[in-house]
Amino acid sequence: MDTVLLLSFVPIGLLLVVGAFFAGSETALTGVSRGRMHQLEKDGSVAARDVNRLMGDRERMVGALLLGNTIVNILATSLATSILETRFGPQTVLVATALMTVLILFFVEVLPKTLAIARTDRFALAVATPVRLVVLVLAPIVNSVQFMVWRVLALFGVREQDEEAVEAHEEIRGTVNLHHKEGAVEREHRDMIAGVLDLHELTVGDVMVHRKSMVSVDAGLPAAEILKEVLDANHTRVPLWREQPENIIGIVHTKDIVRAIIEHGRAGVDVGTLATAPWFVPETTGVAELLTSFRDRRSHFALVVDEYGALQGLITLEDILDEIFGQIPDEHEERGRPDVRRRPDGSFLVDGSVPIRDLNRELEWNLPDEEATTIAGLVIHEARTIPEPGQRFKFFGFEFEILRRQRNQITALRIVPPVPAVEIGAGETG
């Protein structure tokens, strides 16, 4: 009799195996790395191609797996109840419920899903092809169920078009930050990837060199003086202006000057004739768009104007690369940033013109840069006034002390960052 009973449970065991397949497949396919699957498909993997097709209609795939899992579990429980009825009589429902709960919980839900979490990509590749067949077979039923589900959700104001897809950039940024936190991605690599992603959010006005920091030369000076100032500027390209600094008439390249000096001698060089026509771009131009324009025009230099055509500054290819790789000093610059200096007490002496993005990147701060580009601009925006030297403010957990001000411009600040929670805890225990 016991042998007959055990043999009767063979179909139930097979159903539980099928249920485990459905449950594990759902966990693996919903948690799979889509980036890796796309790369594997590109490399010729048929299984990865099936995974990507399933993920293309995730709702139908999940619906089919849940439907299959539900049918199998109910059928297995019904068979167990029928088989045990002759043995336990009135207690059959209680015994069958307890037995199937344990079996389904362990073998159908926890075990396969744990395996799918531990080997997500490998599990997904193994089950992708059979799952596609299941989805095709159950498609008519799943479509009907989906239709009814959305009709019910519509009663509560939920529409299909209301479902928002996760922005690809934010998904990549979050993944990189997570791997950096876990130690798998270097800080420098994280910052580079973030810099590339930020290019689509930045405008030229966010990264340009302001006109107050521009180096330009008066084209009305004698030729010898123009030549001297251009060479002393220590820049590859120098704007020339006439009558007023905002009236840029040309851009001179030091390479052209050197070539002319070699050919004609220093006295025979007319810098004005070597200048090329300036290229102006609006300050609202996207940085990614400008990068494409630099490549198309085979240019590395542009002047920035506002909506009224007034000069606001300049931007170079190097400025854009600095946003990606961080500021790269050349062989003539000292190590470290002279405009950001750490003090022994943990505070920082910062020039007002330092961009907020640079501070956030170098010091791993999280100051907002939506309303202002420079740290001085942030303080003015938050204080709603132009502070006087000696005034102190506290925003976003940071303390700001105004050290120097020139006219209406804050030129130097002392910033005290928040004390990390770890240090607070260490201080309390000490």
C-alpha positions, 0 to 999 in steps of 0.5 A: 500500500505504501509503494502504491501511495509513493507511486501516486505521488510521482505525478505530483513530483513532476508537477512540482518540478514544472512549478519550480521551473516557472518560479525560477524562470520568472525570478531570473528573467526579471532580474537579468542584466539586459546590458550583458544579454544585448552584448551576448546577442551581439556576439551570436548567442541564440539564448541571449536573443531569446532572453531579449525577445522575452524582455521586450514584452515583460508583462506577457512573459511574467503573466505566462509564467505566473499562469503556468505556475498557478495551474501547476500548483493548484493541480498538484494540490488537488491530486495530493488531496485526492490521493490522501483522501482514502488514507486520512478521511476527514483530516485529508484537507488539513494534511494535504494543505500542510504537506503541499505548503511545505513542498511548494514553499521549499521546492517550488518557491524558495529553492529555485528562486534562490538559485535564480538570484545566485546565478541570474544570467546563467539561469536566464540563458538556460531557460529562455528558449523553453520559456518562449514556447510557454509564452507562445502556447499561453498567449491567448489566455494571457492576453485575455487576462491582461485585458481584464486586469487593465480594465479593472485598474482603469477603474482606479485611474491607472492607465497603461500609458501612465507606466513610466520607463526608467531613464537609461541614463539614470539606470546606468548611473545607479548601477555604476554608483552601486558597484563603486560602493561595493568596491568593484568600480574605481572612483575615477572610472565612476566619475568618467562614466558620470561625466559622459552621462552628464553631457546630455544635461549640461549646456555651454553656459554651465562649462564655459570660461566666463568672459572675466576669466578670458585672455584676449588681446587688443587688435589695435595695439602695435604688431610687436605688442600684439605678438608679445601678448599672444605668446605670453598668454600661454594659450593655444588660441587667443581672441582678438578684440577691437574698440571694446573687449566684447567685440571679438574680431578674430581668433589667432592660433599660436601655431600659425604665429610660430610658423610665420616667425620661422618663415618671416622672422619676428619683425615680419609677422602681422598677427591680425592677418593670421586671425580666423573668423570667430565662431559664436554659439548660444549659451543654451547649446547642449554640451553634447551637441557642441561636441558634435559640432566641434567634430563636424567643423574640425574646430576646438574653440567657440565664443559663447553669447547670450540671447541678445548676442552679448559675449558671455565667455568661451568654450574649448574642446578641453573644457568638455573633456575636463567634464568627462575626465576631470581637470587635467593639469598640463606640464606647466601647472603645479600639482593640486588645485591652487583654488581649492586648499584643504586646511588642517581643521578639515575646512577648505579655502575655495576661490569663488569662481570654482565650479560646483561640479568640480567640488562635487567631483573632487571632494565627493560632495553633493552640492546642488548645481541647478541654480548656479554654476560656481560656488560663489553663485550658489551662496548668493542664490541661497543667501538672496543677497550679496554677502559681506566679508565675515558673514557666515551661512549654512546651507545643505549641511555645509558652513560658508564663510565669506573671506573676500569680496571684490565689488559684487563678486565673492572671490574667496570662501571658507567651507566647512563640510558636514561631519560624516556620521562615522566620525560622529559615532566615533566621537561619541564612543570616545 
